[in-house]
Amino acid sequence: MDERASVDIVAVGEAMVEFNQTSQADGRAYLQGFGGDTSNALIAAARQGAKGAYVTKIGDDEFGRMCLGLWREEGIDTEGVGVDPSAPNGVYFVRHGKDGHTFSYLRTGSAASRMQPADVPAPLIERARYLHVSGISQAISASAADSVFHAINIARAAGVKVAYDPNLRLKLWPLERAREVILATIPRTDYFLPSLDDVRLLSGLDDPVAILDWCHRQGARTVVFKLGKAGAWVSEGADRTAVAAFEVSAVDATGAGDCFDGSLLARLAAGDDVVSAARWASAAAALTTTGYGAVAPLPMADRVAQFLASGATNVSASNQSA
């Protein structure tokens, strides 16, 4: 590997332009931002000091050019970004209500959903330290799922560690198909990064400890299990550590899990052990909920460090023993 050309994290997936509801004009005003889970994670990692590159396809339209401009502003390598002149870039809308936030997507037939294995640049992945992929990237189309598996195969052959967030979205594919693909992916990865709601549906279990056991039975090596306000678990089999969440004045949880993923990988790339990386990621994810949108509130590394140094209050982690 040419160390001079190496990158810390390569992510594969779909990026979209976001319209997030605000309180202005009786809720009829929307703030334009950006989204897409692996793109969000990569930007979070870049703001934590990691060197990243993205693999995707964008539309040859204003929204696609906006995404490209965003990555360049964030210092993300766009070598793996292709442009499809015959497909639109995806967009989505976020509305906020008493039961939380709801999403409406316009992504069918998007440029990213047309991604093919041939669009995945092997040399880029081979010079990375980590590859980050998600279930959403697999769900948007069969060819995108094939592209994710192809990227994983390249990474494994090159000794690149793979991080995988199943990020289950049943609006994109039926549970039976999702379970089949996700269970085929877990044993091919090094870090499995599920959230509670997703893995409950996949496993049929509720107890966090039983869920961790289930994850390892599926072939997961290291599990970083995100429980939202209840914190997280880091499990490497018999060795398990609870990681507390942090108390903040949250206004929008959009992208918090993505922020956790990217911040975790950034700290792993910086040399942290996985528990220390998860604690940092928990703080970063808490901070990102204090602003609106998936990208705008993603914190820089110095803000996370100051937050931790300030004696930020921990919320109790899961009270389940492990």
Secondary structure, 3 states (H helix, E strand, C coil): CCHHHCEEEEEECCCEEEEEECCHHHHCCEEEEEECHHHHHHHHHHHCCCCEEEEEEEECCHHHHHHHHHHHHCCCEEEEEEEECCCCCCEEEEEEECCEEEEEEECCCCCHHHCCHHHCCHHHHHCEEEEEEEHHHHHCCHHHHHHHHHHHHHHHHHCCEEEEECCCCCCCCCHHHHHHHHHHHHHHCCEECCEHHHHHHHHCCCCHHHHHHHHHHCCCCEEEEECHHHCEEEECCCCEEEECEECCCCCCCCCHHHHHHHHHHHHHHCCCCHHHHHHHHHHHHHHHCCCCCCCCCCCCHHHHHHHHHCCCCEECCCCCCC
